[in-house]
Amino acid sequence: MQSPRRSRSKALVIALGVLVASLLVATFAYRVAATRVTQASPATTPTSPVTVPSPTIPPTATSAVMPTLTPTAVPTLAPTTNPAKILGIDSVPPQTMPGLSWIRLGYPTCGQGVSGTALQQKIQGLHAQGIHVLLVTCQSPNPSHLLDTKPLQDVAHSGADAVECGNEQMKYNPPLTAYVSPDAFARFYDLCQRLVHAVQPNIPVLMGSLDPHVGGIDYAPLVAQANYLNQMQYAMNTSVHPGGNWSWRSHAIGLIDSWHNGYPNQYTNSLYGLFVFWAQQFGVDLNSGALGKHIWVVEGTGCFNGCGIDPYSPYQVAVSHILTLITDVQTTMRYGVPFFYFKTQDFVTEGELWPMGVFNLRGQAKPLRQDLPVGARTLVMTCAGQQVTVFYQPTLLLKLYSGCTLPANYIAILTS
């Protein structure tokens, strides 16, 4: 039989154990809940910026050590100083697109691409064709590899004209997306930017990219993204560079929009709603052209599944696709924002065809209405006072980029 004192001691130990376990469970539950992206109910776009309070608990991790780099001469084109002139497409086009001035390339950390000398040679070859390169390096899903300097140094010496450090870092969708906490991403971006600017001090370095939401509808998720950036800023000024005054509003970030803009009517425009929200957050006048210094549309595309489009209707898929291409380019050029159309070529993932490209799976230029033969629908565009008849999607994209105007009845032509 145990003594009363011994029983009380044992009971105290058990109680403390239960308390510690409860705290651990609560902490885990909070972290899981905090990283999930939820879908908001429809709401109108706000008329004033949202102010989200910064966290009060400083991050505990420390900053990575900056390696010593010797800048090397890298062959680059003359920089594009006007953001409104940064208009391109994702990945290398399978066929020649005369007049294309920018493309978006992925580094192997994003699942495909080349590195080292092969990457440098590829970019040099594109420069020889007059094409600038936005190079994207994705964050590692393994925390122990997040601050690995080897791939970041390779990116820094690639000769790219702009770099996107990270991609959809706020999206919690394992194993497809590598979510990174705000404090960890602050360290990653700080390291990536410093390595790139040690070699090419003046090129744009984007703070990763925002996972796609519907502008004017998904209000709460957009506020959550602003909150993430506020937390990232707090980490920058408390643990990465203690006592600093770093502000995310002084930098630029990539934006992804994937909605059927322009379909079923011209007022369907998620991209515009996103521009309104982020212009407010960055504190700029949307009509001034200043948003282009802070937002790059790194993926602008339509959708066909799970967004109100009937994926089994060739007509709906084709019409929404071409109207999205036109609406996205018109919107981004109106507000002077860099834009990359997604994607160059159709692709297959998990056995499903994604008809999002301007070229088909065989690398052939697609007609304006991809559900109809070439020539079934044409657009007579006005380019510098001359009439040009357009049959193919790549040609349409380039003509829009160069400032050509569409006929007034283009919607009726494409939807008939």
C-alpha positions as CSV (number, residue, x, y, z in Angstrom):
1,M,0.0,0.0,0.0
2,Q,1.4,3.4,-1.1
3,S,1.7,6.3,1.4
4,P,-0.6,9.4,1.0
5,R,2.4,11.5,0.1
6,R,3.5,9.1,-2.6
7,S,0.0,8.9,-4.1
8,R,-0.3,12.7,-4.2
9,S,3.1,12.9,-6.0
10,K,2.1,10.4,-8.5
11,A,-1.2,12.2,-9.2
12,L,0.6,15.4,-9.7
13,V,2.9,13.9,-12.3
14,I,0.0,12.4,-14.2
15,A,-1.8,15.8,-14.1
16,L,1.2,17.6,-15.5
17,G,1.6,15.0,-18.2
18,V,-2.0,15.4,-19.3
19,L,-1.6,19.2,-19.3
20,V,1.5,19.1,-21.5
21,A,-0.2,16.6,-23.9
22,S,-3.2,18.9,-24.2
23,L,-1.1,21.9,-25.0
24,L,0.7,20.0,-27.8
25,V,-2.5,18.8,-29.3
26,A,-4.0,22.3,-29.3
27,T,-0.8,23.8,-30.8
28,F,-0.9,21.1,-33.6
29,A,-4.5,21.7,-34.3
30,Y,-4.0,25.4,-34.6
31,R,-1.1,25.1,-37.0
32,V,-3.1,22.8,-39.3
33,A,-6.1,25.1,-39.2
34,A,-4.0,28.1,-39.8
35,T,-2.4,26.7,-43.0
36,R,-5.6,25.6,-44.7
37,V,-7.0,27.8,-47.5
38,T,-10.7,28.1,-47.2
39,Q,-13.2,29.2,-49.8
40,A,-15.0,32.4,-49.0
41,S,-18.6,33.2,-49.7
42,P,-19.2,35.9,-52.4
43,A,-18.4,39.4,-51.2
44,T,-17.9,42.7,-52.9
45,T,-14.5,44.2,-53.5
46,P,-13.5,46.5,-50.7
47,T,-13.0,50.2,-51.3
48,S,-10.1,50.7,-48.9
49,P,-7.1,48.6,-48.0
50,V,-7.4,45.9,-45.4
51,T,-5.1,46.3,-42.4
52,V,-4.1,43.0,-40.8
53,P,-2.3,43.1,-37.5
54,S,1.2,41.6,-37.3
55,P,1.8,38.6,-35.1
56,T,3.1,39.2,-31.6
57,I,5.3,36.0,-31.3
58,P,8.6,36.4,-33.1
59,P,9.9,33.4,-35.2
60,T,12.6,31.4,-33.6
61,A,14.6,30.3,-36.6
62,T,17.7,32.1,-37.7
63,S,18.8,33.4,-41.0
64,A,21.0,31.5,-43.4
65,V,24.6,32.5,-43.8
66,M,25.2,34.5,-47.0
67,P,28.0,32.9,-49.1
68,T,30.7,35.0,-50.6
69,L,30.1,35.5,-54.4
70,T,32.1,37.0,-57.1
71,P,29.9,38.6,-59.7
72,T,30.4,37.2,-63.1
73,A,29.7,38.8,-66.5
74,V,26.5,37.3,-67.9
75,P,25.2,38.1,-71.4
76,T,21.8,39.8,-71.1
77,L,19.6,41.9,-73.3
78,A,18.9,45.5,-72.6
79,P,16.7,45.6,-69.5
80,T,12.9,46.2,-70.0
81,T,12.5,49.3,-67.9
82,N,8.7,49.7,-68.5
83,P,6.7,46.9,-66.8
84,A,3.9,47.3,-69.3
85,K,6.3,46.0,-72.0
86,I,6.9,42.7,-70.2
87,L,4.5,40.5,-72.1
88,G,5.3,36.8,-72.7
89,I,4.3,33.2,-72.4
90,D,5.1,30.2,-70.2
91,S,7.9,28.0,-71.4
92,V,9.8,27.9,-74.7
93,P,7.4,27.9,-77.7
94,P,7.4,24.7,-79.7
95,Q,7.3,26.8,-82.9
96,T,8.6,30.2,-83.8
97,M,6.6,33.1,-82.5
98,P,8.1,36.2,-84.2
99,G,8.1,39.2,-82.0
100,L,7.8,37.4,-78.7
101,S,10.0,39.3,-76.2
102,W,9.6,37.4,-72.9
103,I,9.1,33.8,-71.7
104,R,8.8,32.2,-68.3
105,L,11.1,29.2,-67.6
106,G,11.0,26.8,-64.7
107,Y,14.1,25.6,-62.9
108,P,14.4,21.8,-62.0
109,T,13.2,22.6,-58.5
110,C,9.8,23.2,-60.1
111,G,9.7,19.6,-61.5
112,Q,11.4,20.1,-64.9
113,G,14.0,22.3,-66.7
114,V,17.7,22.3,-67.0
115,S,20.5,23.7,-64.8
116,G,24.1,24.7,-64.8
117,T,25.8,25.2,-68.2
118,A,22.8,23.9,-70.1
119,L,20.6,26.6,-68.5
120,Q,23.1,29.3,-69.2
121,Q,23.4,28.2,-72.9
122,K,19.6,28.0,-73.2
123,I,19.1,31.5,-71.9
124,Q,22.0,32.8,-74.1
125,G,20.2,31.2,-77.1
126,L,17.0,32.9,-76.2
127,H,18.8,36.2,-75.8
128,A,20.2,35.8,-79.3
129,Q,16.6,35.7,-80.5
130,G,15.8,38.9,-78.6
131,I,13.8,37.0,-75.9
132,H,14.0,37.9,-72.2
133,V,13.6,35.2,-69.5
134,L,11.8,35.1,-66.2
135,L,13.3,32.1,-64.4
136,V,11.2,30.5,-61.7
137,T,12.8,28.5,-58.9
138,C,10.4,26.7,-56.5
139,Q,10.8,26.2,-52.8
140,S,11.8,22.7,-51.5
141,P,9.1,20.8,-49.7
142,N,11.9,19.5,-47.4
143,P,12.6,22.2,-44.7
144,S,16.2,21.0,-44.4
145,H,16.7,21.9,-48.1
146,L,14.8,25.1,-48.2
147,L,17.9,27.2,-47.7
148,D,20.2,25.2,-49.9
149,T,22.4,27.7,-51.7
150,K,23.5,25.5,-54.5
151,P,20.4,25.8,-56.7
152,L,20.0,29.4,-55.8
153,Q,23.6,30.2,-56.9
154,D,22.9,28.4,-60.1
155,V,19.8,30.5,-60.7
156,A,21.8,33.7,-59.9
157,H,24.4,32.9,-62.5
158,S,22.0,31.8,-65.2
159,G,21.8,35.1,-66.9
160,A,18.0,35.4,-66.5
161,D,16.5,38.8,-66.9
162,A,14.1,38.3,-63.9
163,V,13.8,35.7,-61.2
164,E,10.8,34.4,-59.2
165,C,11.9,33.0,-55.9
166,G,9.3,30.4,-54.9
167,N,5.9,29.5,-56.3
168,E,2.5,29.3,-54.6
169,Q,4.3,29.2,-51.3
170,M,1.0,30.1,-49.4
171,K,-0.9,27.1,-50.8
172,Y,-1.5,24.2,-48.4
173,N,-2.1,21.3,-50.8
174,P,0.4,18.5,-50.1
175,P,2.0,16.8,-51.9
176,L,1.4,19.0,-54.9
177,T,2.3,22.3,-53.3
178,A,5.1,23.0,-50.8
179,Y,3.5,25.3,-48.3
180,V,6.1,27.4,-46.5
181,S,5.4,29.3,-43.2
182,P,5.8,33.1,-43.5
183,D,8.9,33.2,-41.3
184,A,10.6,30.4,-43.2
185,F,9.7,31.9,-46.6
186,A,11.1,35.2,-45.4
187,R,14.5,33.5,-44.9
188,F,14.2,31.8,-48.3
189,Y,13.3,34.9,-50.2
190,D,16.0,37.0,-48.4
191,L,18.7,34.4,-49.4
192,C,17.4,34.0,-52.9
193,Q,17.2,37.7,-53.6
194,R,20.6,38.5,-52.1
195,L,22.3,35.7,-54.2
196,V,20.7,36.9,-57.4
197,H,21.5,40.6,-56.8
198,A,25.1,39.8,-55.9
199,V,25.5,38.8,-59.5
200,Q,22.9,41.0,-61.3
201,P,22.0,43.9,-58.9
202,N,19.3,45.4,-60.9
203,I,17.0,42.6,-62.2
204,P,13.5,42.1,-60.7
205,V,13.3,39.4,-58.1
206,L,9.7,38.4,-57.2
207,M,8.5,37.2,-53.8
208,G,7.2,33.9,-55.2
209,S,3.6,33.9,-56.3
210,L,0.0,34.1,-55.0
211,D,-2.1,30.9,-55.4
212,P,-5.1,31.6,-57.6
213,H,-8.4,32.9,-56.2
214,V,-11.3,34.6,-57.9
215,G,-11.1,38.4,-57.8
216,G,-14.3,40.0,-56.5
217,I,-15.5,36.7,-55.0
218,D,-12.8,35.1,-52.8
219,Y,-12.3,38.1,-50.5
220,A,-11.3,36.2,-47.3
221,P,-8.6,34.1,-49.0
222,L,-7.1,37.3,-50.5
223,V,-7.1,38.9,-47.0
224,A,-5.3,35.8,-45.8
225,Q,-2.7,36.3,-48.4
226,A,-2.1,39.9,-47.3
227,N,-1.9,38.6,-43.7
228,Y,0.8,36.1,-44.8
229,L,2.8,38.9,-46.3
230,N,2.5,40.9,-43.1
231,Q,3.8,38.0,-41.1
232,M,6.6,37.6,-43.6
233,Q,7.5,41.2,-43.1
234,Y,7.4,40.8,-39.3
235,A,9.9,37.9,-39.6
236,M,12.2,39.9,-41.8
237,N,12.4,42.7,-39.2
238,T,12.7,40.5,-36.1
239,S,14.7,37.4,-36.9
240,V,16.1,37.7,-40.5
241,H,17.3,41.2,-40.1
242,P,16.5,42.3,-36.5
243,G,15.6,45.9,-36.2
244,G,15.2,46.3,-40.0
245,N,12.4,48.2,-41.8
246,W,11.8,45.8,-44.7
247,S,8.3,46.1,-46.3
248,W,6.7,43.7,-48.7
249,R,5.0,46.7,-50.3
250,S,8.3,47.9,-51.7
251,H,8.7,44.6,-53.6
252,A,6.9,42.7,-56.3
253,I,5.1,39.3,-56.3
254,G,3.8,37.0,-58.9
255,L,0.0,36.6,-59.4
256,I,-1.8,33.5,-60.9
257,D,-5.3,33.9,-62.3
258,S,-7.2,30.9,-63.8
259,W,-10.8,31.8,-64.5
260,H,-13.1,32.0,-67.5
261,N,-12.6,35.8,-67.9
262,G,-14.8,37.2,-70.6
263,Y,-17.2,34.2,-70.6
264,P,-20.2,34.0,-70.4
265,N,-20.1,37.8,-70.7
266,Q,-17.5,40.6,-70.8
267,Y,-18.2,41.4,-67.1
268,T,-16.7,38.1,-65.9
269,N,-13.2,39.3,-65.1
270,S,-11.4,37.8,-62.1
271,L,-8.2,39.4,-63.1
272,Y,-9.6,42.9,-62.8
273,G,-10.9,42.1,-59.3
274,L,-7.5,40.9,-58.3
275,F,-5.9,44.0,-59.6
276,V,-8.4,46.2,-57.6
277,F,-7.6,44.3,-54.4
278,W,-3.8,44.3,-54.7
279,A,-3.7,48.0,-55.9
280,Q,-5.3,48.8,-52.6
281,Q,-2.9,46.6,-50.6
282,F,0.2,48.2,-52.3
283,G,-1.3,51.6,-51.9
284,V,-1.2,52.6,-55.6
285,D,-3.8,54.0,-58.0
286,L,-4.8,51.2,-60.3
287,N,-5.2,53.6,-63.3
288,S,-1.7,55.1,-62.8
289,G,0.2,52.1,-64.1
290,A,2.1,51.8,-60.8
291,L,0.7,48.4,-60.0
292,G,3.1,46.9,-62.6
293,K,6.0,47.6,-60.3
294,H,4.5,45.3,-57.7
295,I,2.4,42.6,-59.5
296,W,3.4,40.3,-62.3
297,V,0.8,38.0,-63.7
298,V,3.1,35.0,-64.0
299,E,0.3,32.7,-65.1
300,G,-2.8,34.0,-66.8
301,T,-5.1,31.4,-68.2
302,G,-8.7,30.1,-68.3
303,C,-10.3,27.1,-66.7
304,F,-12.6,24.3,-68.0
305,N,-13.2,22.0,-65.0
306,G,-14.8,22.8,-61.7
307,C,-15.4,26.5,-62.5
308,G,-18.8,26.5,-64.1
309,I,-17.6,25.5,-67.6
310,D,-19.0,22.2,-68.9
311,P,-15.8,20.2,-69.5
312,Y,-17.7,17.9,-71.9
313,S,-18.8,20.8,-74.2
314,P,-16.2,21.4,-76.8
315,Y,-18.0,24.7,-77.6
316,Q,-17.9,26.1,-74.1
317,V,-14.3,25.0,-73.5
318,A,-13.2,26.6,-76.8
319,V,-15.1,29.8,-76.5
320,S,-14.2,30.4,-72.9
321,H,-10.6,29.7,-73.7
322,I,-10.2,32.2,-76.5
323,L,-12.3,34.9,-74.8
324,T,-10.1,34.5,-71.6
325,L,-7.0,35.0,-73.7
326,I,-8.3,38.2,-75.1
327,T,-9.8,39.5,-71.9
328,D,-6.6,38.8,-69.9
329,V,-4.3,40.5,-72.3
330,Q,-6.6,43.5,-72.7
331,T,-6.9,43.9,-68.9
332,T,-3.2,43.6,-68.1
333,M,-2.2,46.0,-70.9
334,R,-4.8,48.5,-69.8
335,Y,-3.2,48.7,-66.3
336,G,0.4,48.3,-67.3
337,V,1.1,45.0,-65.5
338,P,3.6,42.3,-66.7
339,F,1.8,39.3,-68.1
340,F,2.7,35.7,-69.1
341,Y,0.1,33.6,-70.8
342,F,-0.2,30.1,-69.6
343,K,0.4,27.9,-71.4
344,T,2.4,27.5,-74.6
345,Q,1.2,24.0,-75.4
346,D,-1.7,21.8,-74.3
347,F,-0.7,19.1,-71.8
348,V,-1.9,15.9,-70.2
349,T,-1.9,15.4,-66.4
350,E,-3.3,12.4,-64.6
351,G,-4.7,11.1,-67.8
352,E,-6.7,14.3,-68.5
353,L,-6.1,16.7,-71.4
354,W,-5.7,20.3,-70.4
355,P,-6.5,22.4,-73.5
356,M,-5.0,25.6,-72.2
357,G,-2.2,26.2,-74.7
358,V,-2.1,28.2,-78.0
359,F,-0.4,25.1,-79.5
360,N,-1.9,21.6,-79.4
361,L,-0.2,18.5,-78.1
362,R,1.6,18.0,-81.5
363,G,3.1,21.5,-81.4
364,Q,0.7,22.8,-84.0
365,A,-0.7,26.3,-83.8
366,K,-4.4,26.1,-82.8
367,P,-7.2,27.8,-84.7
368,L,-9.0,30.7,-83.0
369,R,-11.9,28.3,-82.1
370,Q,-10.0,25.1,-81.2
371,D,-13.2,23.1,-81.6
372,L,-13.4,24.1,-85.3
373,P,-11.1,23.8,-88.4
374,V,-8.6,26.5,-89.3
375,G,-10.4,29.4,-91.0
376,A,-13.8,28.6,-89.6
377,R,-13.4,31.7,-87.5
378,T,-11.1,34.6,-88.4
379,L,-10.5,38.1,-87.0
380,V,-9.5,41.1,-89.1
381,M,-7.3,43.2,-86.8
382,T,-6.0,46.7,-87.3
383,C,-2.2,46.9,-86.9
384,A,-0.6,50.4,-87.4
385,G,-3.3,51.3,-89.9
386,Q,-3.2,48.1,-91.8
387,Q,-5.7,45.2,-91.8
388,V,-4.4,41.8,-90.8
389,T,-6.5,38.6,-90.9
390,V,-5.7,36.3,-88.0
391,F,-6.4,32.6,-88.2
392,Y,-4.3,31.2,-85.3
393,Q,-4.1,31.6,-81.5
394,P,-0.3,32.3,-81.3
395,T,-0.7,35.0,-83.9
396,L,-3.6,36.6,-82.0
397,L,-1.6,36.7,-78.8
398,L,1.3,38.4,-80.5
399,K,-0.9,40.9,-82.3
400,L,-2.6,41.8,-79.1
401,Y,0.8,42.3,-77.4
402,S,1.9,44.6,-80.2
403,G,-1.1,46.8,-79.8
404,C,-3.3,45.7,-82.7
405,T,-7.0,46.3,-82.2
406,L,-9.8,43.8,-82.6
407,P,-12.9,44.3,-84.7
408,A,-15.8,45.7,-82.7
409,N,-17.8,42.5,-83.2
410,Y,-15.1,40.0,-82.2
411,I,-17.2,38.5,-79.5
412,A,-20.1,37.8,-81.9
413,I,-17.6,36.3,-84.4
414,L,-16.0,33.9,-81.8
415,T,-19.2,32.9,-80.1
416,S,-21.3,32.2,-83.2
